[in-house]
Amino acid sequence: MSIADIRTDYTQADLSETDTDADPIVQFSKWFAEALRAEVPEPNAMGVSTVGENGRPSSRILLIKDFDQRGFTWFTNYGSRKGIELDKNPYAALLFHWIALEREVRIEGRVEKVSAEESEQYFQSRPVKSRLSAIASAQSTLIADRAALEAQYANAEAQYGDQTPRPEHWGGYRLQPDYVEFWQGRRSRLHDRIAYTLEKDGQWKRQRLQP
């Protein structure tokens, strides 16, 4: 079979302006709860795209750890490629893809670091081995081989045990959305797309986009 012949016709649901909430955060909460109930694998997994100083985008999968009216929050190494890019250009795009529900959510906006207190609280809630990994790994930098990485982990474990301090280079980011789009797959590629744009007065404008 040719790759060009691989296709799926989406038939599960539809999406109209009348059955979406006026607030995109409320609508996201509804869809996220439905993804949980449907037992979608890792429903909190999202693509995060940033842009470097050279204008080239880069993307990776991360796990969202919180969302509310303030925005969408995740945690990572501030010295990673995405961290460096966000320091220079504090805007990002998120993408949730719940294929089991034939749905996507696209989110764009400005990114800011969360408070040190919030980062500390989340860091200490993580499993101890995850905390040690965050201490041991200089994310996105070169290393000779796997053995060297495991040696760094062993050194961190020997030094800290389960009394793991949060590294200063590790913490949270929060994206404050100004654009949110809900995508529902439909037959014959006539998909439903409902987009929300944040207006200057702080109100959300909801519109339908062609597929």
Secondary structure, DSSP 8 states (H G I E B T S, - for coil): --GGG------S----GGGS-SSHHHHHHHHHHHHHHTT-SSTTEEEEEEE-TTS-EEEEEEE--EEETTEEEEEEETTSHHHHHHHHS-EEEEEEEEGGGTEEEEEEEEEEE--HHHHHHHHHHS-HHHHHHHHH--TTS--S-HHHHHHHHHHHHHHHTT-----TTEEEEEEEEEEEEEEE--GGG--EEEEEEE-TTS-EEEEEE--
